[in-house]
Amino acid sequence: MGLLSLFRKAPKSASLAKERLRIIVAQERNARGSPDFLPLLRRELLEVIHKYVNVDPSAVQITLGNEDGHEVLELSVSLPEAQRSV
Amino acid sequence: MAEIIVVTSGKGGVGKTTTSASIACGLARRGKRVVVIDFDIGLRNLDLIMGCERRVVYDFVNVIQGDCSLKQALIKDKRIETLYVLAASQTRDKDALTSEGVRRVLDELANDGFEYIICDSPAGIEKGAHLAMYFADRAVVVVNPEISSVRDSDRILGLLASKTARAEKGNGGVKEHLLLTRYNPRRVASGEMLSVDDVKEILGLDVVGVVPESPDVLSASNAGLPVILNDDSDASHAYEDAVARLLGETVPLRFVAEPKKGLFARIFGS
């Protein structure tokens, strides 16, 4: 250990813990409450769409976001090329 | 009216059972009629901490399933007149605890005149933990000043705010209190440990108690004597303060600052 290291301040581990916790807790609180039903909603929507169009399961995207203080449920379905000409 | 208090944490090993036992003893020592229930089905431990393991004949699940009466299953504490213990069952059947059964037992305890029902929750967020908190009026969330414990406690706060009878009925929800255990003021002062204020700020809860890290907690569990009953211990005084705050008294926080060393200790001490 050099003499200089005595004067250098190492970051305190507690403040590191606090910062990490602040971020993860905020993130988890945001995710709480809403997304529980999303997988089921996605599956049921897929079944309905499937009745009319033969889409790939991965072609249905559902996201729940926040825009200007409003919750926005975004649904995006990409239809296969061949189906459109029918 | 009985008040139901759940002692919970999410993470295991942070001191839920130690806290349940000490809070129950503290309330009973003040003359309250108290019963403390172990919800950790399959991993009974409260009986050991309370020192009544050899007197368990019937347990919580026996009462729910009608194998015995509630009176037969309640174990009367030998030290404090108004304190009773209801032990967890050692069954491996996960479905032995039912919501309806738990409600019936809690109702009967309230009708029997118990003023405080302390529910010692198991770790985790499974059925036992869910049922321990479901009927609660208040929650004591036990937290170690350590990153994973704080995060898990926040998960538990989310469940208290949504998956409890009070939350579902919308009548004010469960009142939540923060209780820090294994607190080491010296390490907090040197920046190695989260402080009371850090944890308070992250979780957004009022502090009902700070229990310093103490070798007396282990000796207490070794002896089956809840640590609050060891009047020489700092941990005992900290739990005593927590009990007072639960009863609505205003008590300043102790054991949060580094003890000041005298000149002699500074020169000759470690």
Interface residues (C-beta under 8 A of the other chain):
Chain A: K12 S13 A14 S15 A17 K18 R20 L21 R22 I24 V25 E28 R29 R32 G33
Chain B: E146 I147 V150 R151 D154 R155 G158 S162 V188 S190 G191 E192 M193 L194 S195 D198 I202 L203
